[in-house]
Amino acid sequence: FYVLTQDTIYILMVYNPIVLLTSRGSQILANRQQKHTGAQSLATTGMNLTGSLIRTVTTIKEVGWDFHILRSYGVSITLNMILFTHIVMYRENTKRMLDDIKQKKKE
């Protein structure tokens, strides 16, 4: 009993990197324009990055070198690495921005 056909699974795998680029890419652009990362968490982003790396190794071991699956993980790793780098790179700007928000709430 299968809910999705093989053709549907293939289409989903082909379009997954586009969805990743749209969702993470918009956050990357926002970070770059604002020069801070807002409420993004280093821990959460680090776990996303680690999870992508582990999934890649597991997929290679269990499934083999499936291009569409590994391409999605590669895109995910790259985008998560960029987000992780932004959090480290814009750390001081983010701290100032969050401090400004706290100060305005006190007023």
ABEGO torsion letter per residue (X at the ends): XBABBAAAAAAAAAAAAAAAAAAAAAAAAAAAAAGBAEABBAAAAAAAAAAAAAAAAAAAAAAEBBAAAAAAAAAAAAAAAAAAAAAAAAAAAAAAAAAAAAAAAAX
